[in-house]
Amino acid sequence: MAWRNQLSRNLKELRILFCQTSPASAPARSFVEKNYKDLKTLNPKLPILIRECRGIEPQMCARYDMGVEKGIRLEGLSEPQILKALEDLAKAGASTKA
């Protein structure tokens, strides 16, 4: 998982949005609980914003250079699938620099 320490090179900001109580947001909440500390330790200067809002569908948004943003809906995804989605967002950021 070497891509994890490349996040700050490929992304300008990462936002994760979810509901505090919704069952649909449970995997996203669990993902944040298990991965936030490691991601922040590996990328201390990367803003990782966690937004909780009642009734919102879980999603993850990445901001790249020049204000370009890409978002992924997380509803129905498991924790490993959310991790894969984050990897895909990071790789998309690497490809925008080429």
MODELLER restraints for C-alpha pairs under 7 A, 6 or more apart:
rsr = mdl.restraints
at = mdl.atoms
rsr.add(forms.Gaussian(group=physical.xy_distance, feature=features.Distance(at['CA:3:A'], at['CA:87:A']), mean=6.93, stdev=0.5))
rsr.add(forms.Gaussian(group=physical.xy_distance, feature=features.Distance(at['CA:4:A'], at['CA:39:A']), mean=6.70, stdev=0.5))
rsr.add(forms.Gaussian(group=physical.xy_distance, feature=features.Distance(at['CA:5:A'], at['CA:42:A']), mean=5.11, stdev=0.5))
rsr.add(forms.Gaussian(group=physical.xy_distance, feature=features.Distance(at['CA:5:A'], at['CA:43:A']), mean=6.09, stdev=0.5))
rsr.add(forms.Gaussian(group=physical.xy_distance, feature=features.Distance(at['CA:7:A'], at['CA:43:A']), mean=6.72, stdev=0.5))
rsr.add(forms.Gaussian(group=physical.xy_distance, feature=features.Distance(at['CA:7:A'], at['CA:90:A']), mean=5.89, stdev=0.5))
rsr.add(forms.Gaussian(group=physical.xy_distance, feature=features.Distance(at['CA:8:A'], at['CA:43:A']), mean=5.69, stdev=0.5))
rsr.add(forms.Gaussian(group=physical.xy_distance, feature=features.Distance(at['CA:8:A'], at['CA:45:A']), mean=7.00, stdev=0.5))
rsr.add(forms.Gaussian(group=physical.xy_distance, feature=features.Distance(at['CA:8:A'], at['CA:46:A']), mean=5.24, stdev=0.5))
rsr.add(forms.Gaussian(group=physical.xy_distance, feature=features.Distance(at['CA:10:A'], at['CA:64:A']), mean=6.96, stdev=0.5))
rsr.add(forms.Gaussian(group=physical.xy_distance, feature=features.Distance(at['CA:10:A'], at['CA:90:A']), mean=5.87, stdev=0.5))
rsr.add(forms.Gaussian(group=physical.xy_distance, feature=features.Distance(at['CA:10:A'], at['CA:93:A']), mean=4.66, stdev=0.5))
rsr.add(forms.Gaussian(group=physical.xy_distance, feature=features.Distance(at['CA:10:A'], at['CA:94:A']), mean=5.18, stdev=0.5))
rsr.add(forms.Gaussian(group=physical.xy_distance, feature=features.Distance(at['CA:11:A'], at['CA:62:A']), mean=6.54, stdev=0.5))
rsr.add(forms.Gaussian(group=physical.xy_distance, feature=features.Distance(at['CA:11:A'], at['CA:63:A']), mean=5.97, stdev=0.5))
rsr.add(forms.Gaussian(group=physical.xy_distance, feature=features.Distance(at['CA:11:A'], at['CA:64:A']), mean=4.97, stdev=0.5))
rsr.add(forms.Gaussian(group=physical.xy_distance, feature=features.Distance(at['CA:11:A'], at['CA:90:A']), mean=6.67, stdev=0.5))
rsr.add(forms.Gaussian(group=physical.xy_distance, feature=features.Distance(at['CA:11:A'], at['CA:93:A']), mean=6.02, stdev=0.5))
rsr.add(forms.Gaussian(group=physical.xy_distance, feature=features.Distance(at['CA:12:A'], at['CA:46:A']), mean=6.55, stdev=0.5))
rsr.add(forms.Gaussian(group=physical.xy_distance, feature=features.Distance(at['CA:12:A'], at['CA:63:A']), mean=5.43, stdev=0.5))
rsr.add(forms.Gaussian(group=physical.xy_distance, feature=features.Distance(at['CA:12:A'], at['CA:64:A']), mean=5.20, stdev=0.5))
rsr.add(forms.Gaussian(group=physical.xy_distance, feature=features.Distance(at['CA:12:A'], at['CA:65:A']), mean=6.67, stdev=0.5))
rsr.add(forms.Gaussian(group=physical.xy_distance, feature=features.Distance(at['CA:13:A'], at['CA:46:A']), mean=6.12, stdev=0.5))
rsr.add(forms.Gaussian(group=physical.xy_distance, feature=features.Distance(at['CA:13:A'], at['CA:47:A']), mean=5.06, stdev=0.5))
rsr.add(forms.Gaussian(group=physical.xy_distance, feature=features.Distance(at['CA:13:A'], at['CA:48:A']), mean=6.16, stdev=0.5))
rsr.add(forms.Gaussian(group=physical.xy_distance, feature=features.Distance(at['CA:13:A'], at['CA:62:A']), mean=5.80, stdev=0.5))
rsr.add(forms.Gaussian(group=physical.xy_distance, feature=features.Distance(at['CA:13:A'], at['CA:63:A']), mean=5.08, stdev=0.5))
rsr.add(forms.Gaussian(group=physical.xy_distance, feature=features.Distance(at['CA:14:A'], at['CA:47:A']), mean=6.32, stdev=0.5))
rsr.add(forms.Gaussian(group=physical.xy_distance, feature=features.Distance(at['CA:14:A'], at['CA:48:A']), mean=4.84, stdev=0.5))
rsr.add(forms.Gaussian(group=physical.xy_distance, feature=features.Distance(at['CA:14:A'], at['CA:49:A']), mean=6.14, stdev=0.5))
rsr.add(forms.Gaussian(group=physical.xy_distance, feature=features.Distance(at['CA:14:A'], at['CA:61:A']), mean=5.88, stdev=0.5))
rsr.add(forms.Gaussian(group=physical.xy_distance, feature=features.Distance(at['CA:14:A'], at['CA:62:A']), mean=4.67, stdev=0.5))
rsr.add(forms.Gaussian(group=physical.xy_distance, feature=features.Distance(at['CA:14:A'], at['CA:63:A']), mean=6.48, stdev=0.5))
rsr.add(forms.Gaussian(group=physical.xy_distance, feature=features.Distance(at['CA:15:A'], at['CA:48:A']), mean=5.86, stdev=0.5))
rsr.add(forms.Gaussian(group=physical.xy_distance, feature=features.Distance(at['CA:15:A'], at['CA:49:A']), mean=4.62, stdev=0.5))
rsr.add(forms.Gaussian(group=physical.xy_distance, feature=features.Distance(at['CA:15:A'], at['CA:50:A']), mean=5.93, stdev=0.5))
rsr.add(forms.Gaussian(group=physical.xy_distance, feature=features.Distance(at['CA:15:A'], at['CA:60:A']), mean=5.65, stdev=0.5))
rsr.add(forms.Gaussian(group=physical.xy_distance, feature=features.Distance(at['CA:15:A'], at['CA:61:A']), mean=5.07, stdev=0.5))
rsr.add(forms.Gaussian(group=physical.xy_distance, feature=features.Distance(at['CA:15:A'], at['CA:62:A']), mean=6.37, stdev=0.5))
rsr.add(forms.Gaussian(group=physical.xy_distance, feature=features.Distance(at['CA:16:A'], at['CA:49:A']), mean=6.27, stdev=0.5))
rsr.add(forms.Gaussian(group=physical.xy_distance, feature=features.Distance(at['CA:16:A'], at['CA:50:A']), mean=5.03, stdev=0.5))
rsr.add(forms.Gaussian(group=physical.xy_distance, feature=features.Distance(at['CA:16:A'], at['CA:51:A']), mean=6.12, stdev=0.5))
rsr.add(forms.Gaussian(group=physical.xy_distance, feature=features.Distance(at['CA:16:A'], at['CA:59:A']), mean=5.93, stdev=0.5))
rsr.add(forms.Gaussian(group=physical.xy_distance, feature=features.Distance(at['CA:16:A'], at['CA:60:A']), mean=4.48, stdev=0.5))
rsr.add(forms.Gaussian(group=physical.xy_distance, feature=features.Distance(at['CA:16:A'], at['CA:61:A']), mean=6.47, stdev=0.5))
rsr.add(forms.Gaussian(group=physical.xy_distance, feature=features.Distance(at['CA:17:A'], at['CA:50:A']), mean=6.10, stdev=0.5))
rsr.add(forms.Gaussian(group=physical.xy_distance, feature=features.Distance(at['CA:17:A'], at['CA:51:A']), mean=4.69, stdev=0.5))
rsr.add(forms.Gaussian(group=physical.xy_distance, feature=features.Distance(at['CA:17:A'], at['CA:52:A']), mean=5.83, stdev=0.5))
rsr.add(forms.Gaussian(group=physical.xy_distance, feature=features.Distance(at['CA:17:A'], at['CA:58:A']), mean=5.40, stdev=0.5))
rsr.add(forms.Gaussian(group=physical.xy_distance, feature=features.Distance(at['CA:17:A'], at['CA:59:A']), mean=5.28, stdev=0.5))
rsr.add(forms.Gaussian(group=physical.xy_distance, feature=features.Distance(at['CA:17:A'], at['CA:60:A']), mean=6.27, stdev=0.5))
rsr.add(forms.Gaussian(group=physical.xy_distance, feature=features.Distance(at['CA:18:A'], at['CA:25:A']), mean=5.59, stdev=0.5))
rsr.add(forms.Gaussian(group=physical.xy_distance, feature=features.Distance(at['CA:18:A'], at['CA:28:A']), mean=6.79, stdev=0.5))
rsr.add(forms.Gaussian(group=physical.xy_distance, feature=features.Distance(at['CA:18:A'], at['CA:51:A']), mean=6.52, stdev=0.5))
rsr.add(forms.Gaussian(group=physical.xy_distance, feature=features.Distance(at['CA:18:A'], at['CA:52:A']), mean=5.17, stdev=0.5))
rsr.add(forms.Gaussian(group=physical.xy_distance, feature=features.Distance(at['CA:18:A'], at['CA:53:A']), mean=6.28, stdev=0.5))
rsr.add(forms.Gaussian(group=physical.xy_distance, feature=features.Distance(at['CA:18:A'], at['CA:56:A']), mean=5.94, stdev=0.5))
rsr.add(forms.Gaussian(group=physical.xy_distance, feature=features.Distance(at['CA:18:A'], at['CA:57:A']), mean=6.02, stdev=0.5))
rsr.add(forms.Gaussian(group=physical.xy_distance, feature=features.Distance(at['CA:18:A'], at['CA:58:A']), mean=4.25, stdev=0.5))
rsr.add(forms.Gaussian(group=physical.xy_distance, feature=features.Distance(at['CA:18:A'], at['CA:59:A']), mean=6.65, stdev=0.5))
rsr.add(forms.Gaussian(group=physical.xy_distance, feature=features.Distance(at['CA:19:A'], at['CA:25:A']), mean=5.79, stdev=0.5))
rsr.add(forms.Gaussian(group=physical.xy_distance, feature=features.Distance(at['CA:19:A'], at['CA:52:A']), mean=5.38, stdev=0.5))
rsr.add(forms.Gaussian(group=physical.xy_distance, feature=features.Distance(at['CA:19:A'], at['CA:53:A']), mean=5.05, stdev=0.5))
rsr.add(forms.Gaussian(group=physical.xy_distance, feature=features.Distance(at['CA:19:A'], at['CA:54:A']), mean=4.87, stdev=0.5))
rsr.add(forms.Gaussian(group=physical.xy_distance, feature=features.Distance(at['CA:19:A'], at['CA:55:A']), mean=5.62, stdev=0.5))
rsr.add(forms.Gaussian(group=physical.xy_distance, feature=features.Distance(at['CA:19:A'], at['CA:56:A']), mean=5.47, stdev=0.5))
rsr.add(forms.Gaussian(group=physical.xy_distance, feature=features.Distance(at['CA:19:A'], at['CA:57:A']), mean=6.83, stdev=0.5))
rsr.add(forms.Gaussian(group=physical.xy_distance, feature=features.Distance(at['CA:19:A'], at['CA:58:A']), mean=6.86, stdev=0.5))
rsr.add(forms.Gaussian(group=physical.xy_distance, feature=features.Distance(at['CA:20:A'], at['CA:52:A']), mean=6.00, stdev=0.5))
rsr.add(forms.Gaussian(group=physical.xy_distance, feature=features.Distance(at['CA:20:A'], at['CA:53:A']), mean=6.78, stdev=0.5))
rsr.add(forms.Gaussian(group=physical.xy_distance, feature=features.Distance(at['CA:20:A'], at['CA:54:A']), mean=6.34, stdev=0.5))
rsr.add(forms.Gaussian(group=physical.xy_distance, feature=features.Distance(at['CA:24:A'], at['CA:75:A']), mean=5.78, stdev=0.5))
rsr.add(forms.Gaussian(group=physical.xy_distance, feature=features.Distance(at['CA:24:A'], at['CA:76:A']), mean=6.71, stdev=0.5))
rsr.add(forms.Gaussian(group=physical.xy_distance, feature=features.Distance(at['CA:25:A'], at['CA:57:A']), mean=6.99, stdev=0.5))
rsr.add(forms.Gaussian(group=physical.xy_distance, feature=features.Distance(at['CA:25:A'], at['CA:58:A']), mean=5.48, stdev=0.5))
rsr.add(forms.Gaussian(group=physical.xy_distance, feature=features.Distance(at['CA:25:A'], at['CA:75:A']), mean=6.80, stdev=0.5))
rsr.add(forms.Gaussian(group=physical.xy_distance, feature=features.Distance(at['CA:27:A'], at['CA:78:A']), mean=5.74, stdev=0.5))
rsr.add(forms.Gaussian(group=physical.xy_distance, feature=features.Distance(at['CA:27:A'], at['CA:79:A']), mean=5.54, stdev=0.5))
rsr.add(forms.Gaussian(group=physical.xy_distance, feature=features.Distance(at['CA:28:A'], at['CA:58:A']), mean=6.69, stdev=0.5))
rsr.add(forms.Gaussian(group=physical.xy_distance, feature=features.Distance(at['CA:28:A'], at['CA:79:A']), mean=6.93, stdev=0.5))
rsr.add(forms.Gaussian(group=physical.xy_distance, feature=features.Distance(at['CA:31:A'], at['CA:79:A']), mean=5.65, stdev=0.5))
rsr.add(forms.Gaussian(group=physical.xy_distance, feature=features.Distance(at['CA:57:A'], at['CA:75:A']), mean=6.58, stdev=0.5))
rsr.add(forms.Gaussian(group=physical.xy_distance, feature=features.Distance(at['CA:58:A'], at['CA:73:A']), mean=6.18, stdev=0.5))
rsr.add(forms.Gaussian(group=physical.xy_distance, feature=features.Distance(at['CA:58:A'], at['CA:74:A']), mean=5.12, stdev=0.5))
rsr.add(forms.Gaussian(group=physical.xy_distance, feature=features.Distance(at['CA:58:A'], at['CA:75:A']), mean=5.65, stdev=0.5))
rsr.add(forms.Gaussian(group=physical.xy_distance, feature=features.Distance(at['CA:59:A'], at['CA:71:A']), mean=6.92, stdev=0.5))
rsr.add(forms.Gaussian(group=physical.xy_distance, feature=features.Distance(at['CA:59:A'], at['CA:72:A']), mean=5.59, stdev=0.5))
rsr.add(forms.Gaussian(group=physical.xy_distance, feature=features.Distance(at['CA:59:A'], at['CA:73:A']), mean=4.35, stdev=0.5))
rsr.add(forms.Gaussian(group=physical.xy_distance, feature=features.Distance(at['CA:59:A'], at['CA:74:A']), mean=4.87, stdev=0.5))
rsr.add(forms.Gaussian(group=physical.xy_distance, feature=features.Distance(at['CA:60:A'], at['CA:71:A']), mean=5.56, stdev=0.5))
rsr.add(forms.Gaussian(group=physical.xy_distance, feature=features.Distance(at['CA:60:A'], at['CA:72:A']), mean=5.30, stdev=0.5))
rsr.add(forms.Gaussian(group=physical.xy_distance, feature=features.Distance(at['CA:60:A'], at['CA:73:A']), mean=6.54, stdev=0.5))
rsr.add(forms.Gaussian(group=physical.xy_distance, feature=features.Distance(at['CA:60:A'], at['CA:74:A']), mean=6.95, stdev=0.5))
rsr.add(forms.Gaussian(group=physical.xy_distance, feature=features.Distance(at['CA:61:A'], at['CA:69:A']), mean=6.80, stdev=0.5))
rsr.add(forms.Gaussian(group=physical.xy_distance, feature=features.Distance(at['CA:61:A'], at['CA:70:A']), mean=5.64, stdev=0.5))
rsr.add(forms.Gaussian(group=physical.xy_distance, feature=features.Distance(at['CA:61:A'], at['CA:71:A']), mean=4.09, stdev=0.5))
rsr.add(forms.Gaussian(group=physical.xy_distance, feature=features.Distance(at['CA:61:A'], at['CA:72:A']), mean=6.38, stdev=0.5))
rsr.add(forms.Gaussian(group=physical.xy_distance, feature=features.Distance(at['CA:62:A'], at['CA:69:A']), mean=5.58, stdev=0.5))
rsr.add(forms.Gaussian(group=physical.xy_distance, feature=features.Distance(at['CA:62:A'], at['CA:70:A']), mean=5.42, stdev=0.5))
rsr.add(forms.Gaussian(group=physical.xy_distance, feature=features.Distance(at['CA:62:A'], at['CA:71:A']), mean=6.29, stdev=0.5))
rsr.add(forms.Gaussian(group=physical.xy_distance, feature=features.Distance(at['CA:62:A'], at['CA:89:A']), mean=6.73, stdev=0.5))
rsr.add(forms.Gaussian(group=physical.xy_distance, feature=features.Distance(at['CA:63:A'], at['CA:69:A']), mean=4.38, stdev=0.5))
rsr.add(forms.Gaussian(group=physical.xy_distance, feature=features.Distance(at['CA:63:A'], at['CA:70:A']), mean=6.65, stdev=0.5))
rsr.add(forms.Gaussian(group=physical.xy_distance, feature=features.Distance(at['CA:64:A'], at['CA:93:A']), mean=6.19, stdev=0.5))
rsr.add(forms.Gaussian(group=physical.xy_distance, feature=features.Distance(at['CA:74:A'], at['CA:82:A']), mean=6.76, stdev=0.5))
